[in-house]
Amino acid sequence: MKLCIVEIGATNLASNGILTAQCKGVSDEDDYSDCPIFGQLGITARAYQSDDNGRAEAIIDENTGTIIASRDTRVAAVVGNIVPGDTCLHSTGPVQSARIFCKEEKKLIALLVKDKNDKDMGIIIDGQNQKIMLMISGVVMCEWSVDRIISSFTKDGFSNSIEQTASAGGDSVKIQGGQVSIGAGPVYLQGAVGPAGPVNQVSPSVSLSTT
């Protein structure tokens, strides 16, 4: 077996269902066509063609023209987010728009995809802190943990959130934007009750006992 490193060009699906690639060596004489791609069972990837930011490369057996390993030089953003013990499965495009991070020390899995504004959205399962988070446009919108649920969103520059907390004294609900808290103790109401108008305004200091 004689091995060499080549640049992966266009990829094709052969009539027999095998994924192949056109490969270019260090000289024109080292070009290879219809190279079958071997990889890990259960994982299939098509390389993105080279651009100004880098390229996909392969180790090829020159005797058979078979690709036995491959990599992409444009994965600095992914590599920069993993430490020893971590694993990442990601798309093969130049910006890795879709990624699944498996973090060993943090006991965390993150499924992320970039939206049309290049912001991350996805689901994060955090075992170390025992919570699950839903992210949209780079912001955590919902968070679930063993004793708390938080939902939040931002509109027109204003942040709004709803929080439900389980405590020794009973459940508690807090709506941050409207400043409403409901718990085992008194119920506090602020703002308007029913249709807005002078008659229906309730004083911010009003409290209704639940006992």
N, C-alpha and C positions, 0 to 999 in steps of 0.2 A: 504494500500500500504506500503510495506517494501522496502526501498531503500538501496543499497550498491554500493561501487565502485569496479570495476573489471578491469582486464587487457584484452584488446581485442587481440585475436589471429588471426587465419585465417578467412577471410571473404568469403562468398559464395553467389551465386545467385540461389535462390530456383526455382523450376519448375514453381511456380506461379508468378515469376518476382520480388519477395521480396528479398531485400538484408539482409543477416543474418550473424552472427558472432559467432565464438567459444570464450567463455570468461572464464577466470580463476580468482577465488577469492583468498582470503588469505590462504586457505587450499584446499587440493585436494577434500574435500567434497563440496566445493563451486563452482565447475566447472559447466558451463552452455553451452549447445550446441544449435546450430541453433536459436540463439536469434534474433528476428526481430529488425531492426534498424529503429527508427523513427527520423525524423529531419525536417528541414525547407523545405517547398514546393519550388521546383525549384532548390534545391541544393542537390546533391547526392555525397557522398564521401566513398571510401573504405580505411580503415585504413591500414597503413604500419605496418608490424609485428615488434615486439620489436627487438632492437639491443643494442650494448654497449652504445649508446648515449641516450637511453630513450625508451619510449613506448607509445602506445595509450591506453587511459583509458576510461571507460564508467560508467555512473550511470544506474543501472539496477533495475527494479522492480522484486524482488525475487519471488513474487507470480505468475507472468505471464512470467518471463524470457524475458522481453521486454527492449531494450535499449532506454532510453528517452533523453539522453544527452551524449556527448563525448568530449574528448580533447586529445591533444598530448603534451608530455613533452619536445619535441625536437624543439620547435618553438621560442627559445630565440632570434634568428636573426630577426624574423618577429616582435616580440613584442618590440624589441629594436628600431625599426624604426617607431613605431606609438606612438602618444600621445593622451590624452583624446580628444574624438571627431572623431578620425580616425577609419577607417575600412579596413581590409585586407582580401581578398579572396585568398587562396593559395592551392597548391597541398599538399597532405598528406604524401609525402615521407619525409625522415629524413633531407633533405636539402632544402625542399620547392623550387624546381627548377622553378616553375611557380608561379608568384604572381601578384595580382592587388591591388595596394594601392589607397585608397580614402582618401585624406588629407583635413580635414575641414579648419583649419586655413590658410594653404598655398594655398587653392583652387586649388588642384592639383590631377590628376589621373595618375598613372604610371602602365603600363602593362609591366612586366619584365619577362624574361626567361633566364636561364643560358645556355651559349653555351658549346661546348665540352671542352673548356679551363676554365670552371667555371667562365667566365666573363658575366656580364649582357648585354643583348640586349633587345630592346623594344621601346615603344613609351611613351612619357611623355607629357601630356597636362597640361600646367601651366596657370591657369586662372589669378593668381595674377600678373604675368608678361606678360600676353597676348602673349604667344608663345607656339609652339608645337615643340618637339625635337625627333629626331630619333637617338637611341643609338645602336652601334654595338661594341662588344668586350670591353664594359665599357667606350667607348668614344662617345661623341655626334658628329655624322657625319653630320646631317642636322638640321637646326633650322629655323623655320618660325615664323615671328611675323608680326604685322600690318604694319611695314615700312621697314622690312629687311628679306632677305633670305640668309642663309649661308650654303654652302656645303663644307665639308672638308674630307680629308683622309690622311693617312700616309703610305708611302711605302719606304722601304730600309732606314728607319730612317729620311726621309724628309717629312715635313708636307706641304700639298697643300690645298688651299681653294679657293672658288669662292664666292664672296659676291655681292649681289644686294641690293641697298638701295634706298628708295624713300625719296626725300627731297623737300623742297620748290623750289629749283632751277632746279628740274628735276631728273630723274632716274640716278643712278650711278652703275657701275659694276666694281668690283675690283677682279683681280686674284692674290692672294698674292704670290704664288710660282713663277709666271712669272713676277710679278711686273707690271701688266697691269691695268690701270685705265681708264674707259670711263665714262664720265659724261656730264653735260650740257655745260661744258667748253671745252678746248682743249683736244685732244686725244693723250695720251703719249704711245709710243711704245718702248719696250726695247728688246734686243736680236735679233734673226734672223727672217726675214720675208721670207716665202717660204723655199725651201730646204736649209739646212745649207751650207755655203760656204763663202769665203772672199768677193765675189762680192755682195752677198745679205745681208751682215751685215749692220744693221742700228744702228747709234750711240745712246747710251742710253739717250742722251739729245734732240733727235729729238721730236718735237711736231707738230701735225697736227691740225689746227683749223677747227672746225665744222661749223663756220659761213661763 
